[in-house]
Amino acid sequence: MKIVTIIGARPQIIKAAALSRAIHNHYADRIQEVIVHTGQHYDDNMSQIFFDELQIPRPDYNLHVGSASHGVQTARMTEGIEALLIKEQPDFIVLYGDTNSTLAGAVAAAKIHVPIVHIEAGLRSFNKAMPEEINRIVCDHCSTLLFSPTHAGIENLKREGFPVEESGPSTLRQAQGSGTAKPTIDNPKVYHCGDIMYDNSLHFANIAEEKTDVIQRLELVAKPYILATIHRDTNTDYPERLSAIFRSIIKLSEECQVVLPLHPRTAKLLKTNLEEALQKQIFSCPNIKLIPPVSFLEMIALERHAQLVMTDSGGVQKEAYFFKKPGIILRPETEWVEIVETGNAILADADESRIMEAWQHFKDNPPTVFPEIFGDGHAAEFMLEQMLLTNANN
């Protein structure tokens, strides 16, 4: 079986590591993987280090698309991916998440009838103002095999008309398309399989402790700290929202150290979207550690040792949960509703009072129970088995 894996942003590089590792360890004689990097987000500091650090195979192709408007970027990627699919003739194209690379891969493959595997299917924020929401919906509705990390994702797909049926009790609940016909774009198959990032977190947690010194370097050993990340344009591009978040960070720093790896967009917009007085407070506060972007292993180490995680990143929300850390979500909604429903994260948006209330709540009531809602750490192997089975039956 040949698969083409599409990656375009750092989170997708990390997710792809789990699938590539499972192929190398268990299916090297049965599955050929061709990796295509669209170049959606690519520079040596933010992408190449991930291939080196996570020991991911180098991409077989790089489309070098680079930054552009949504329409221009997606069009260039669609054109490049279509040409490579025609050349490689894969049995499946594998798409991750909800980026423009995901959308481009879905459109290109669907038009020339290459079956699509969507990893992280069924996630919904129910906010179509988010480009990611459009991307994930389109990809789901073009896919043949849909792998959902959560029960909520399964329910979302069911509400949208996907033919979902239970097929017996299992920790990896399999739900399948109606009838016995082979899966197709018109008769897709849906699985609850657990989260591929949970596979990675389990695999890399101990490696991170051995190979990084970020905790020692930042002098955080045995010191409580809050880990914060801010990168979404809905926060960085609006001065009132960015100001509210950073006023909260200043208040939090009065009680606890705050470590903030600065995304390039955030670093740039701090100087234009924050008042000068607020900037001075932030850069002069000894309890606020503004640091450059960190590697994946460093991020895992920071998450694992933090007292609390505050973020607008979907991936970081989950990773905080994986490492049993409470989370403050700097968005009005989340695709990962389960972590809020369990009481281990709070939606605070960019609201100063709500952020401080969430901090006080978790300080007074630190969560101790984190139900296993993201699978058993073997999601990648399960996905590959189902691809092989489907391919054999075709």
BELGIJO-V392318 format. One record per backbone hydrogen bond with DSSP energy under -0.5 kcal/mol. CO is the residue of the C=O (numbers start at 1). NH is the residue of the N-H. Records with the same first field share a line. If there is no record, write none. Layout:
# BELGIJO-V392318
CO: NH, NH
This chain:
# BELGIJO-V392318
1: 32
2: 91, 92
3: 5, 34
4: 94
5: 7, 36
7: 38
8: 41
9: 12, 13
10: 14
11: 15
12: 16
13: 17
14: 17, 18
15: 18, 19
16: 20
17: 21
18: 22
19: 23
20: 24
21: 25
22: 26, 27
23: 27
27: 30, 31
31: 33
32: 3, 34
33: 35
34: 5
35: 37, 60, 61
36: 7, 38
37: 63
38: 65
39: 66
43: 47, 48
44: 49
47: 50, 51
48: 52
49: 53
50: 54
51: 55, 56
61: 37
69: 73
70: 74
71: 75
72: 76
73: 77
74: 78
75: 79
76: 80
77: 81
78: 82
79: 83
80: 84
81: 85
82: 86
83: 87
84: 88
85: 89
92: 4
93: 95, 117
94: 6
95: 119
96: 99
99: 103
100: 104
101: 105
102: 106
103: 107
104: 108
105: 109
106: 110
107: 111
108: 112
109: 112, 114
110: 113
113: 115
115: 93
116: 118, 144, 145
117: 95, 119
118: 121, 147
119: 97
120: 123
127: 130
129: 131
130: 133, 134
131: 135
132: 136
133: 137
134: 138
135: 139
136: 140
137: 141
138: 142
139: 142, 143
140: 143
144: 189
145: 118, 147
146: 148, 191
147: 120, 121
148: 193, 194
150: 154
151: 155
152: 156
153: 157
154: 158
155: 159
156: 160
157: 162
158: 161
162: 164
163: 165
165: 176
171: 173
173: 175, 192
174: 167
176: 165
187: 184
189: 146
190: 175
191: 148, 193
195: 198, 199
196: 200
197: 201
198: 202
199: 203
200: 204
201: 205
202: 206
204: 208
205: 209
206: 210
207: 211
208: 212
213: 217
214: 218
215: 220, 221
216: 219
220: 223
224: 257
225: 307, 308
226: 228, 259
227: 310
228: 261
229: 312
230: 263
232: 235, 236
233: 237
235: 238
237: 239
238: 241, 242
239: 243
240: 244
241: 245
242: 246
243: 247
244: 248
245: 249
246: 250
247: 251
248: 252
249: 253
250: 254
251: 254
252: 255, 256
257: 226
258: 260, 289
259: 228
260: 262, 291
261: 263
263: 267
264: 268
265: 269
266: 270
267: 271
268: 271
269: 272, 273
270: 274
275: 279
276: 280
277: 281
278: 282
279: 283
280: 284
281: 285
285: 288
287: 258, 289
288: 290
289: 260, 291
291: 262
295: 299
296: 300
297: 301
298: 302
299: 303
300: 304
301: 305
302: 306
303: 306
307: 326
308: 227
309: 328
310: 229
311: 330
313: 317
314: 318
315: 319
316: 320
317: 321
318: 322
319: 323
320: 325
321: 324
326: 309
327: 329, 346
328: 311, 330
329: 331, 348, 349
331: 349
335: 337
336: 339, 340
337: 340, 341
338: 342
339: 344, 345
340: 343
344: 327
346: 329, 348
348: 351
349: 351
350: 352
351: 355
352: 356
353: 357
354: 358
355: 359
356: 360
357: 361
358: 362
359: 363
360: 364
361: 365
368: 370
371: 373
374: 195
378: 382
379: 383
380: 384
381: 385
382: 386
383: 387
384: 388
385: 389
386: 390
387: 391
388: 392
389: 393
390: 394
